[in-house]
Amino acid sequence: MTYRKVVKEDVKSVAELFDAYRVFYEKESDLKGAEKFLSERLKRRDSEIFVAENESQKLVGFVQLYPLFSSTRMEKLWLLNDLFVTSDFRGQGVSVNLIEKAKQLVVKTHACGMFLETSKSNIVGNKLYPKTGFKLNEDSNYYEWNNC
């Protein structure tokens, strides 16, 4: 398995993974929209995407992070927003290795850390994240306001 930063030529393959990720979160499939969204992220350089590529050069997983800043820390940090591995490759350490790529990005960019959100019902993720060094912040409340 190879782990690397996504390149423009990967967009169609990553869009398939991204679409499957969205469907996992009960969104309607929109492959064309996924491709457009990811193309814009790459063009604008407003996210970092790393992929897992198997021996057949097929993409089997990805992680996408967005840069943020902490005013109280006066430091950059990263939001690990998306993590997905195809069902055939789950349980083989692919997610752990993608998270390692994300950690390397944090270190490389001199950020103070990264955070993520997952649903309480995501049993696999809620076991994975502590295993990879994330700590559940029980001191904060998470609020959301939506306009879409």
C-alpha positions in Angstrom: 0.0 0.0 0.0 1.3 3.5 -0.9 0.2 6.6 0.9 0.7 9.9 -0.9 -0.7 13.4 -1.5 -3.4 13.5 -4.2 -2.6 14.9 -7.6 -4.9 16.5 -10.2 -5.0 13.2 -12.2 -6.5 11.4 -9.2 -9.7 13.5 -9.1 -12.0 11.1 -10.8 -10.9 8.2 -8.6 -11.0 10.2 -5.4 -14.4 11.5 -6.4 -15.7 7.9 -6.4 -14.4 7.4 -2.9 -15.7 10.8 -1.8 -19.1 10.0 -3.2 -19.2 6.7 -1.4 -18.1 8.5 1.8 -21.1 10.9 1.4 -23.5 8.1 0.8 -22.2 6.5 4.0 -23.3 9.7 5.8 -26.7 9.3 4.2 -26.3 11.9 1.5 -27.6 11.3 -2.0 -25.0 10.1 -4.5 -23.6 12.9 -6.7 -20.5 11.8 -8.5 -20.4 14.8 -10.8 -20.8 17.1 -7.8 -18.1 15.2 -5.9 -15.7 15.6 -8.8 -16.4 19.3 -9.1 -16.0 19.9 -5.3 -12.7 18.1 -5.1 -11.4 19.8 -8.3 -12.2 23.1 -6.7 -10.4 22.2 -3.4 -7.3 21.2 -5.4 -7.4 24.2 -7.6 -7.8 26.7 -4.7 -5.4 24.7 -2.5 -7.9 25.1 0.4 -7.6 21.5 1.6 -5.0 18.7 1.8 -6.0 15.3 0.5 -3.9 12.1 1.0 -4.8 8.8 -0.6 -4.1 5.1 -0.1 -3.2 3.3 -3.3 -3.1 -0.5 -3.5 -0.6 -2.6 -5.4 -2.9 -2.4 -8.5 -2.7 1.4 -8.4 -6.3 1.6 -7.4 -7.2 4.3 -4.8 -8.9 2.6 -1.8 -9.0 5.4 0.8 -8.5 9.0 1.4 -8.3 11.6 4.2 -9.1 15.3 3.6 -8.0 18.1 6.0 -8.9 21.8 6.1 -6.6 24.5 7.6 -8.0 26.5 10.5 -6.6 28.9 13.1 -7.0 29.0 16.8 -7.3 32.5 18.1 -6.6 31.6 21.7 -3.5 29.6 20.8 -2.6 32.0 18.0 -1.6 29.0 16.0 -2.6 27.1 12.9 -4.5 23.8 13.3 -6.1 21.3 11.0 -9.6 19.9 10.8 -9.6 16.2 9.8 -12.9 16.5 8.0 -13.1 13.3 5.8 -11.7 9.8 6.2 -12.9 6.9 4.1 -11.6 3.5 3.2 -13.4 1.1 0.9 -15.0 -1.9 2.6 -12.6 -4.4 1.0 -9.7 -2.7 2.7 -11.1 -1.9 6.1 -9.5 -3.6 9.1 -6.1 -3.6 7.4 -4.6 -0.5 9.0 -5.3 1.8 6.0 -7.2 4.4 8.2 -4.4 4.4 10.7 -1.8 5.1 8.0 -4.0 7.8 6.5 -4.2 9.4 9.9 -0.4 9.2 10.2 -0.1 11.2 6.9 -2.4 13.8 8.5 -0.2 13.9 11.6 2.8 14.4 9.3 1.1 17.4 7.7 0.5 18.9 11.1 4.1 18.6 12.0 5.3 19.8 8.6 3.2 22.9 8.7 4.1 23.7 12.3 0.5 23.5 13.3 -0.5 23.1 17.0 -2.7 20.0 16.3 -5.8 18.7 14.5 -9.3 17.9 15.5 -12.2 16.0 14.1 -15.9 15.3 14.7 -17.7 12.0 14.3 -21.2 10.9 15.3 -21.7 9.0 18.5 -23.1 6.1 16.5 -19.8 5.7 14.5 -18.6 2.7 16.5 -15.6 2.0 14.3 -14.4 5.6 14.2 -15.0 6.0 18.0 -12.6 3.1 18.5 -10.1 4.1 15.8 -9.5 7.7 16.9 -8.4 7.1 20.5 -6.2 4.2 19.1 -4.4 6.8 16.9 -3.8 9.3 19.7 -6.9 11.5 19.6 -8.5 12.4 22.9 -12.2 13.0 23.4 -12.7 16.5 24.5 -15.5 16.2 27.1 -15.1 19.8 28.3 -16.6 21.4 25.2 -20.0 21.5 23.7 -20.4 21.3 20.0 -23.0 23.6 18.5 -24.1 23.9 14.9 -26.1 26.4 12.9 -27.1 25.5 9.4 -28.3 27.6 6.5 -28.4 24.8 3.9 
